[in-house]
Amino acid sequence: MNGAERRATATSVAAAMTRINRSVAEVGTAVRGRVRSRLRPLGAAGSLPMDIIDAQHRTVHHLIGTASTLVGHATGAALERTTGSEAESLFDGPGATDTITVAQAAFGDVLPDPLNPQTRLLCKVPAAVPDAPLVVFVHGLGGHQDQFADSYLTAFADAGFEVTAARYSSGRPIEGNGRHLADAITRWPRRPRRIVLVGHSMGGLVISEALATRPPWIYAVDTVVTLGSPFRGAPLERVARAALGLGSRFAAAAPIVALGDHRSTGIKDLGDGTGVGIPPQVRHIAVVAMKGSTRADLTSVALGDGLVPVYSAAGLNPERSDVIDLPRTGHLDLLRDDTVTDVLRQVSASDPASR
């Protein structure tokens, strides 16, 4: 972790502690408000003790909040100053990928820039010839560029593709991440004759938003493969949204519920899915996982792949897509599945001109 990232980490932890302290203070205020209402018949004899308690609590929580902010900034400055210039980035060091991507998923819309760099493509297998086709793998919520099975990468590498993977902050708005992906591919140093895009979960939605911007390279895109992408939304986020809305009706619980509302915009966006599908001129292969043996099984209907319903993963226009069902398969299994490897090999070997 380099100096800037250490400083950003310290200030982010301080900001989180400040938010928690504020919520605790608001819960205390709500509880004391109820006690105060019960003591109202006593007049000044009942209100005076509560006034003293309120003043004490305000002072304590103000001191905690101020101290958290000051300590966070002071610690961050000291860490940055004492970190050697040779320190590598958190994103380049081994073993840190899962930790930072989970933090980005949860708070990616508010994390400081050093912990939240812009979308970029990372080359996994370089182009063998100047006009080699390009494949871009796009991970899902809380995922990272190294999650896809090696067999997925070699399925394209063996066919002469340049293989890349997108690195982005999945807590940012999906539409914005789509624009950033479009820009990242536009900045790629080559103009490939053919582009294939593969997205897992949220990654498929990011791809659809990228294509919706009508980027200059869209003419080269012939196939998009989505793996369990919730085009019509993810019910778990909608359930969480409803539960938080219900909890906010209770004064004592509302401040704690408000903490839950600090989850990232990216997570919230998953509840709604996307209003844009894959362009009709682009072949869309939607791989749909399900817990049951068929779509009609109760487990498939109730659980989908454990996170995404079957109907949502099939896309906005399933009648125009090649939908492939994977029974007895979970959402994360889609990152390492032999059937998916076979699908990708078929895609890499296909001739777009013949379709």
C-alpha positions in Angstrom: 0.0 0.0 0.0 1.5 3.3 -1.0 1.4 6.5 1.0 -1.6 8.0 -0.7 -3.6 4.8 -0.2 -2.6 4.6 3.5 -3.8 8.2 4.0 -7.0 7.5 2.2 -7.6 4.4 4.4 -7.1 6.3 7.6 -9.4 9.1 6.6 -12.0 6.6 5.4 -12.0 4.7 8.7 -12.3 8.0 10.6 -15.3 9.0 8.4 -17.0 5.6 9.1 -16.5 6.0 12.8 -17.9 9.5 12.6 -21.0 8.2 10.9 -21.5 5.4 13.5 -21.0 7.9 16.3 -23.6 10.2 14.8 -26.1 7.3 14.5 -25.5 6.2 18.1 -26.1 9.8 19.2 -29.3 10.0 17.2 -30.6 6.7 18.8 -29.8 8.1 22.2 -31.7 11.3 21.4 -34.7 9.3 20.2 -34.8 7.1 23.3 -34.4 10.1 25.7 -37.2 11.8 23.8 -39.6 9.0 24.7 -38.5 9.2 28.3 -38.9 13.0 28.3 -42.5 12.6 27.0 -43.3 10.3 30.0 -41.8 12.8 32.4 -43.7 15.7 31.0 -46.4 15.7 33.7 -43.7 16.4 36.3 -42.9 19.8 34.6 -39.5 21.3 35.4 -38.7 18.4 37.8 -38.9 16.0 35.0 -37.4 18.1 32.2 -34.4 19.4 34.1 -32.6 16.1 34.5 -33.2 15.2 30.9 -31.8 18.6 29.8 -28.6 17.9 31.8 -28.3 14.4 30.3 -28.9 15.7 26.8 -26.2 18.3 27.2 -23.8 15.7 28.4 -24.5 13.3 25.6 -24.2 16.1 23.0 -20.8 17.1 24.4 -19.5 13.5 24.5 -20.6 12.6 21.0 -19.3 15.9 19.6 -15.9 15.2 21.2 -15.9 11.7 19.8 -16.8 12.9 16.3 -14.2 15.7 16.4 -11.5 13.4 17.8 -12.2 10.8 15.1 -11.8 13.3 12.3 -8.7 14.9 13.7 -7.0 11.6 14.5 -7.9 10.1 11.1 -6.4 13.1 9.3 -3.3 13.2 11.5 -2.7 9.5 11.2 -3.2 9.6 7.5 -0.8 12.4 7.0 1.8 10.6 9.2 1.4 7.4 7.3 1.8 9.1 3.9 4.9 11.0 5.1 6.6 7.9 6.5 5.8 5.5 3.6 8.7 5.0 1.2 8.3 6.0 -2.4 9.1 2.4 -3.4 5.9 1.1 -1.7 3.7 -0.6 -4.2 0.1 0.1 -4.8 -2.6 -1.8 -2.9 -3.9 -2.9 -6.3 -0.6 -4.4 -7.4 0.2 -6.3 -4.2 -0.6 -9.9 -3.6 -3.5 -11.0 -1.4 -5.2 -7.5 -1.1 -7.5 -7.8 -4.1 -10.5 -9.4 -2.3 -10.3 -6.9 0.6 -10.3 -3.7 -1.5 -12.9 -4.9 -3.9 -15.4 -5.7 -1.1 -14.8 -2.2 0.3 -15.4 -0.7 -3.1 -18.6 -2.7 -3.5 -19.9 -1.5 -0.2 -18.7 2.2 -0.3 -17.4 2.7 -3.8 -19.4 5.8 -4.4 -17.8 7.7 -1.4 -14.3 6.2 -1.1 -11.4 8.6 -1.9 -9.8 8.4 -5.3 -6.6 6.5 -4.2 -8.8 3.6 -3.0 -11.2 4.0 -6.0 -9.3 4.4 -9.2 -11.0 4.8 -12.5 -11.9 1.9 -14.7 -9.0 0.4 -16.7 -8.3 -2.7 -18.8 -5.6 -5.1 -17.7 -4.0 -7.3 -20.3 -4.1 -11.0 -19.5 -2.8 -12.4 -22.8 -1.3 -9.9 -25.3 -2.2 -9.8 -29.0 -0.1 -12.1 -31.2 -0.8 -10.0 -34.3 -1.8 -6.4 -34.8 -5.3 -7.1 -35.9 -6.0 -9.8 -33.2 -9.6 -9.8 -31.9 -10.2 -8.6 -28.3 -12.1 -10.1 -25.5 -13.0 -8.1 -22.3 -14.0 -9.8 -19.1 -16.0 -7.7 -16.7 -16.5 -8.8 -13.1 -19.6 -8.3 -10.9 -20.3 -6.7 -7.5 -17.4 -7.1 -5.1 -15.5 -9.1 -7.8 -12.1 -8.4 -9.4 -10.2 -9.0 -12.6 -8.6 -12.2 -11.5 -11.8 -14.1 -10.6 -12.5 -15.7 -14.0 -11.4 -19.3 -14.5 -8.1 -19.8 -16.4 -10.1 -22.0 -18.8 -12.2 -19.0 -19.7 -9.1 -17.0 -20.6 -7.5 -19.8 -22.6 -10.7 -20.4 -24.5 -10.0 -17.1 -26.2 -6.2 -17.1 -26.1 -6.1 -20.4 -28.0 -8.2 -18.8 -30.7 -5.7 -15.9 -31.1 -7.6 -13.3 -29.0 -6.0 -10.6 -27.0 -7.4 -11.3 -23.5 -8.2 -8.4 -21.1 -10.2 -7.9 -17.9 -11.7 -4.7 -16.6 -10.8 -3.4 -13.2 -13.5 -1.0 -11.8 -15.2 0.0 -8.6 -18.5 -1.9 -8.4 -19.9 0.4 -5.8 -20.2 3.3 -8.2 -23.5 3.7 -10.2 -23.8 1.1 -12.9 -24.6 3.6 -15.6 -21.4 5.6 -14.7 -19.4 2.4 -14.7 -20.7 1.7 -18.2 -19.5 5.0 -19.5 -16.1 4.4 -17.8 -15.8 1.0 -19.4 -16.7 2.5 -22.8 -13.9 5.1 -22.3 -11.4 2.5 -21.2 -12.0 0.4 -24.3 -11.8 3.5 -26.5 -8.4 4.3 -24.9 -7.1 0.8 -25.6 -4.0 1.2 -27.9 -5.4 -1.1 -30.6 -8.5 -1.0 -32.8 -9.3 -4.7 -33.0 -11.3 -6.0 -35.9 -13.6 -8.0 -33.5 -14.6 -7.5 -29.9 -16.3 -10.0 -27.5 -17.5 -8.9 -24.1 -18.1 -11.3 -21.2 -19.8 -10.1 -18.0 -20.5 -11.8 -14.7 -23.5 -10.6 -12.7 -23.3 -6.8 -12.5 -20.6 -6.9 -15.2 -23.3 -7.8 -17.8 -25.2 -4.7 -16.8 -22.1 -2.5 -17.0 -21.5 -3.9 -20.5 -25.1 -3.1 -21.6 -24.7 0.5 -20.3 -21.3 0.8 -22.1 -22.9 -0.2 -25.4 -25.8 2.2 -24.8 -23.3 5.1 -25.1 -22.7 4.1 -28.7 -18.9 4.1 -28.4 -16.7 4.3 -31.5 -15.8 0.7 -31.2 -19.3 -0.7 -31.1 -19.1 -1.7 -34.8 -16.6 -4.4 -33.8 -18.7 -6.0 -31.1 -20.3 -9.2 -32.4 -21.1 -11.1 -29.2 -21.9 -10.4 -25.6 -21.9 -13.2 -23.1 -23.6 -12.6 -19.7 -23.3 -14.9 -16.8 -26.1 -14.5 -14.3 -26.6 -10.8 -14.9 -29.7 -9.4 -13.2 -31.2 -7.4 -16.1 -34.5 -7.2 -14.4 -33.1 -6.5 -11.0 -32.0 -8.5 -7.9 -34.8 -9.2 -5.3 -32.5 -9.3 -2.4 -31.7 -5.6 -2.8 -35.4 -4.8 -3.1 -36.1 -6.8 0.1 -33.4 -4.9 1.9 -34.8 -1.6 0.6 -38.3 -2.4 1.9 -37.0 -3.6 5.3 -35.0 -0.4 5.8 -38.0 1.6 4.8 -40.1 -0.2 7.3 -37.5 0.2 10.1 -37.2 3.9 9.4 -40.7 4.4 10.6 -39.6 3.8 14.2 -37.8 6.8 15.7 -35.4 4.7 17.8 -34.4 2.5 14.9 -34.3 5.1 12.2 -30.7 6.3 12.8 -29.5 2.7 12.7 -31.5 2.0 9.6 -29.9 5.1 8.1 -26.5 3.4 8.4 -27.8 0.7 6.1 -28.7 3.3 3.6 -25.1 4.2 3.3 -24.6 1.1 1.2 -23.2 2.0 -2.2 -25.2 3.2 -5.2 -23.9 0.2 -7.1 -25.7 -2.1 -4.7 -28.8 -0.1 -4.8 -28.8 -0.1 -8.6 -28.8 -3.9 -8.6 -32.3 -3.8 -7.2 -33.6 -2.2 -10.4 -31.4 -3.8 -13.0 -31.0 -1.9 -16.2 -33.4 -0.3 -18.7 -31.1 -0.9 -21.6 -30.5 -4.3 -23.1 -27.9 -5.6 -25.6 -28.3 -3.9 -29.0 -30.2 -6.0 -31.5 -27.3 -6.2 -33.9 -25.1 -7.8 -31.3 -25.4 -11.5 -30.5 -26.4 -12.0 -26.8 -25.7 -15.3 -25.1 -27.4 -15.3 -21.6 -26.1 -18.0 -19.4 -28.8 -18.6 -16.7 -27.9 -20.6 -13.6 -30.5 -22.2 -11.3 -30.5 -24.2 -8.1 -33.0 -26.7 -9.3 -32.9 -29.3 -12.1 -35.3 -27.3 -14.3 -36.8 -23.8 -14.4 -40.1 -25.2 -13.1 -38.5 -26.6 -9.9 -39.6 -24.9 -6.8 -36.0 -24.2 -5.8 -35.3 -22.6 -9.2 -38.5 -20.5 -9.0 -37.9 -19.4 -5.4 -34.1 -19.0 -5.4 -32.9 -18.7 -9.0 -29.2 -19.1 -8.8 -29.2 -18.1 -5.2 -28.9 -14.4 -5.9 -30.5 -13.7 -9.3 -33.9 -15.0 -10.6 -34.0 -17.0 -13.8 -36.2 -14.5 -15.5 -33.9 -11.7 -14.7 -30.7 -13.4 -15.9 -32.4 -14.3 -19.2 -32.2 -10.6 -20.3 -34.7 -7.9 -21.3 -35.3 -9.6 -24.7 -34.9 -13.3 -24.2 -36.6 -14.0 -27.4 -33.7 -12.3 -29.2 -31.0 -14.0 -27.1 -29.4 -17.4 -27.0 -30.4 -18.4 -23.5 -28.5 -21.3 -22.0 -29.8 -22.9 -18.8 -27.4 -24.4 -16.2 -29.3 -26.5 -13.7 -28.0 -27.1 -10.2 -25.6 -24.2 -10.5 -25.1 -21.3 -8.1 -24.3 -17.7 -8.9 -20.6 -17.8 -8.1 -20.3 -21.2 -9.8 -20.7 -19.3 -13.1 -17.1 -18.0 -12.7 -15.7 -21.6 -13.0 -18.0 -23.9 -15.0 -17.1 -26.4 -17.7 -20.2 -25.6 -19.7 -19.4 -21.9 -19.7 -15.9 -22.8 -20.9 -17.4 -24.8 -23.8 -19.7 -21.8 -24.6 -16.8 -19.4 -24.7 -14.7 -21.8 -26.9 -17.6 -21.9 -29.4 -17.8 -18.1 -29.3 -14.1 -17.6 -29.9 -14.1 -20.1 -32.7 -17.2 -18.8 -34.5 -17.1 -16.6 -37.6 -19.3 -13.6 -37.2 -19.6 -13.2 -41.0 -21.3 -16.6 -41.2 -24.2 -15.5 -39.0 
